[in-house]
Amino acid sequence: MLTAAEWEIVLLSLQVGGAALLVTLPIAFALAWLLARTTFPGKILLDAAIHLPLVVPPVVTGWLLLLAFAPAGPLGRLLEQTFGISVLFRWTGAAIAAGIMALPLMVRAIRLSLEAVDRRLEGAARTLGASPARVFRTITLPLALPGVLAGTVLGFARALGEFGATITFVSNVPGQTQTLPLAIYSALQQPGGDAMVLRLSAISVALSLAALVASELLARRAGRGVHVL
């Protein structure tokens, strides 16, 4: 049975993951659409930059975020001067780190789903007088939706498991930035923390496994839809 403090950690992790997903999904969709449907100079470089967090050490990503959002950094100064806020050592900063780390997985899944949509169906709808907005709403999005949902679930799972960039960017502050991975790390450093590690690890594995199973089921559904078309 989880203690009150452990429930707080779980709820904070879900809050961080949910906020990361809410902010990242529109950006991921826009980038996926750009990569899947357009051609422009520097497209390969943009694709590489999007997927960079997958290959560089997470602490490097966290350090770059720290430079950007520090009080003297460009984004940190902008937030401070415009809104009077700072994301350092706060759950909002943890959500930013989680969103950055989840972005490549979401873009990849959404891009593949958009590329799998039969463009002939969209063309036929346009020849029948459908506007681009209606084509997107009634054809493109429904056909790509299983892949979009799969990428969303996979991104949420990645956000829940984020550790390196978060601890580097916003540290490990109980009640603010201490999500499940950070709490497990802290418990490992404490004498007698094995029971807490076991409970939090079980919750973490259960949440991640559920997200991965859901993502796989949605991806298979998307694959069946493409095969029919």
Secondary structure, DSSP 4 states (H G I P E B T S, - for coil): ---HHHHHHHHHHHHHHHHHHHHHHHHHHHHHHHHHH---TTHHHHHHHHHHHHHS-HHHHHHHHHHHHSTTSHHHHHHHHHHS---TTSHHHHHHHHHHHHHHHHHHHHHHHHHHS-HHHHHHHHHTT--HHHHIIIIIHHHHHHHHHHHHHHHHHHHHT--HHHHHHH---TTTT--HHHHHHHHHTSTT-HHHHHHHHHHHHHHHHHHHHHHHHHHHHHHHHHHH-
